[in-house]
Amino acid sequence: MSFDPRLPRLLRTHMRRVRRGLVVRDGPPSRAPPRYGSAAPDFLAVERTALGKPWVERARKRMPVYSWTIATPARSQAMVHADALIWGSRWPTVKANSSPSCAGVSVQPGGLGPPRGRRPVRQPCLPLGARGSGSVGTGTGWTPSALLVEDDASHLLAAAPAFLKLHSQGEYVFDHGWADAFERAGGTYYPKLQIAVPFTPVPGPRLLGSRPQHLLAAAEAVVTQNDISSAHITFLDEAGAQECERRGWLIRLGLQYHGANRGYASFEAFLATLSSRKRKAIRRERAAAREGLGFVALSGSEIGRTDWDWMWRFYQDTGSRKWGRPYLTRRFFDLVGERMGDKLLLFLALRDGKPIAGALNLIGPDTLYGRYWGTIDEVPFLHFELCYYQAIEWAIANKLSWVQAGAQGEHKLARGYEPVITRSAHYIVDRGFAQAVERFLKEERAAVLGELEWLRSDLPYRSSSSE
């Protein structure tokens, strides 16, 4: 980025892959709009006073326009008329001074108030155990880099759980193909900025607090100013996706399968809502999975170190087969047990009193979240028994409304689970690549929505419904 238009021209000739920025100062009204076309910049940086002027709005139709000098009450103007704000702070933690006028925002010193008009959503956070376990941090490809928005009194108004990622593992929204295409075209996809809960495909709020647009602007500024390819927000809620769409982020849709408890008195009452063929199939699967085995459900202090040893062994088996290298460390399981207590539910399958398989779940206020499963003894349908049937049976007995049994899995549909839409948002700095991804996502969204409609027409209930 330079004030001298000759530098972008030089870079265009000799270093075409380097993004070229031109700083353009605003002049008095009598002066003609600045000329910069021959510099062929990739983006402009302008003073706040220039925002909204016709020449700036025309420029925004051709390239991103960023603004500086925004630590003033006029930040709201910059949020509307600039594509990103230039912050006066250092990577990796962005602290953006919010407008001093914070009337109507529920903020406590050092705390977060929910966005106005929205209730806070409380979900159990499995990565609480990742802190200090070696599952994220140095050497893992997950470098914690939180985005924070503070007011002039250093009160925290908004935050996003962000990470500098050196790979695409543990995200469950797959962009490996994007990375490969960008690298083959001569770009550098990693590092990227990932706003997510590590290893957790659970939809929920990712833009926390009362300033979602400020957080998005900060993410854009971070990737642009630090030559990072892109920013991604995975498994965000619908309100967060709408905020992203307002700023022109690319929205990606996916599908998950959730089990609904509609006030069933028992698992048999749940089965009674399914078609005869599906009821019979589930009963056969449960009988085959349970033959010769015992089952226990452990929670909180009932889960001992030996149980965690077994679960670690089961997780290692599944992780090695699915991902090549499991993400979580053995220490993680001890820490999550200490920190989350009664929010954990562990199903174990026993043969002659010895565990052969396990499934780890988290207990939320209204939802049971299935997370990890594994086995050391292949038993037909045992995966379905531990992860799906026992989960919904436990949710019914404990009056939880939903079971979220993890990512993907069209096979869950035949077992009484229903398709739901998930959302992610993506900001890609390179304009050409962003346009290519946008075309891909347009086609993918149509395919996902078509598949959703088809799946809802094939629900296993006696009277199919898309509730």
C-alpha positions, 0 to 999 in steps of 0.5 A, a space after each residue: 500500500 503506497 501513496 505513490 501510484 508508481 509503486 502499484 504500477 511497478 508491482 503490477 509489472 514485476 510482482 503480479 501476485 502481490 496485492 497492490 493498494 493505493 492510499 488516496 487523500 481527499 481534497 477540498 470540494 473545488 478539487 476534481 476527484 483524484 485520478 488513479 486508474 493508471 496505477 491499477 490498484 487492487 484496493 484503495 485506502 481513503 480518509 474517513 472524510 472521503 467516504 460516501 462521496 461519488 468518486 469513492 462509491 464509483 470506486 467501490 463498484 470496481 474494487 474494495 475501499 478501506 478507510 482509516 482514522 475511524 477511532 471517532 464517533 463517525 465510525 458508523 459512517 465508515 461501517 456503511 461506506 467502507 469495505 473494511 476498516 484499518 485498525 491501529 493494532 497488532 495481530 493476532 488479537 484485534 482490539 477495535 475501539 468502539 464508538 464512545 456512544 454505547 447507549 442501550 447496550 447491556 455491557 458490564 466491565 469485562 463482560 458481554 451483553 447479547 445483541 439487542 433483541 436477542 437472547 443469549 444462547 448457552 451451549 456446552 463448550 467441549 473445547 474448554 478441555 482443549 485449553 492446556 491440553 495441547 489440542 490447540 495452540 503451538 504445533 497444532 495448526 490452531 493458533 488462538 487469535 480472538 477478535 475483540 471489540 472494546 469501548 473507550 473505557 476498555 469494556 468488552 462489547 463483542 468478541 469472536 472465537 478466532 484462530 489462525 489456521 494452517 490447515 482445514 482439519 477439525 472444521 467439518 465444513 470442507 474447503 480443501 478443494 478451494 485451497 487446492 485450486 487457489 494453490 494451483 493458481 499460484 496463491 497461498 491459501 494458508 494461513 487463513 482466519 477461522 472463526 469457529 469452535 474447534 472440532 465442534 460442528 454445533 450450530 450457534 452464535 459465533 459473533 458474540 456481543 452487541 457489535 457483529 458488524 464491527 467484528 466482521 469489519 475487524 476480520 476483514 481488516 486482519 486478513 487484508 492487512 496481513 496478506 491472509 487469503 480469507 476469513 471463515 465463520 463455520 456453523 454460525 446461527 441464522 442471525 449471524 449469517 444475516 449479519 455476514 450477508 449484509 457485508 457481502 460475505 459468501 454464504 454456504 449451506 450444509 445439512 445435518 440430521 437432528 433428532 426431535 423429541 416431540 414430548 414422547 413418553 418413551 422410546 416406544 412412543 417415538 417409534 410409534 410415530 415412524 412407519 411400520 417398516 422403519 419401526 421393524 428395522 430399528 428394532 432389528 438393529 437394536 436387538 443385533 447391537 445389544 446381543 451379548 452386551 451390557 450398557 451403562 450411561 455415566 455422567 459427571 463424577 461417575 466417569 472415572 479415570 479408567 473410563 476416560 482411558 477407555 474412551 481415549 482408546 476408542 477415540 484413537 481408533 475412530 480418529 486414526 481411521 477417519 482423519 489419519 491423526 486424532 485431533 485431541 490429546 489424552 490430557 483433553 479428556 481429563 481436563 474436559 472431565 474436570 471442567 465440565 462435570 455434569 454436562 458430560 454423558 458417556 455411553 459405554 458398551 460392555 462385553 463380560 464387564 469390559 468396555 468395547 465401545 463408547 460414545 461421548 455426549 454433552 448435555 445442553 439446556 435443551 439439547 444432547 450433543 453427540 461428539 465422539 464415538 469409537 470401538 475396539 470390537 466390530 459389532 453390527 449396528 453398535 454405532 447406531 445403538 450408542 450414538 443415535 438410539 441411546 441418545 434419543 432414548 436418554 433425551 426423551 427420558 430427561 425431557 430434552 427437545 433435541 439430539 444433535 448427533 454430529 456432522 453429516 450422515 444421511 443414514 440418520 434419516 432412516 433412524 428418525 433424525 431430520 434434515 436441518 440447514 447449517 450455515 457458514 460465511 466466507 470472506 475471500 480477499 482475492 477478487 477473482 477467486 472470490 468470484 469463482 467461489 461465489 459461482 460454486 456456492 450458488 450452484 451448491 446452495 441450489 443443490 442443498 436446498 433441492 436435497 433438503 426438499 427431497 429428504 423432507 419428503 422422505 421422512 420415516 414418519 407415518 405421516 411425513 412432516 417437515 416440522 
